[in-house]
Amino acid sequence: MGRKSKTKGKVGEREVAELLRRHGYQARRGQQFAGGTDSPDVVHDMPGMHVEVKRAEQFNLYAALDQANADKKPKEHAIIFHRKNGKPWVVVMDAEAFLRDVAPLPNND
């Protein structure tokens, strides 16, 4: 990965951390403090979520999901924050996990 790509990735991680903070979560860039390459992109207090950040014009959705799923802990959901230049951040996650755990139907008992 070239220097320009690494810089863009770091900036993206900081942007996502700031986005999460604006919405009330505690968040910071992972490698900024932990230092290792196995550190998460963003350290946060969203329970059960592993955050992968992709700040790129070319986005390989399934490669990003594979990476996030490989990096996450058991029982965490892999979520990907992605943004192209001039576009808003979007979140991608597995549809089954979203429907089952994030937005389940209300129990109508």
Secondary structure, DSSP 8 states (H G I E B T S, - for coil): --HHHHHHHHHHHHHHHHHHHHTT--EEEHHHHH-STTS-SEEE--TTEEEEEEE-SS--HHHHHHHHHHHS-TT-EEEEEEE-TTS--EEEE-HHHIIIIIS------
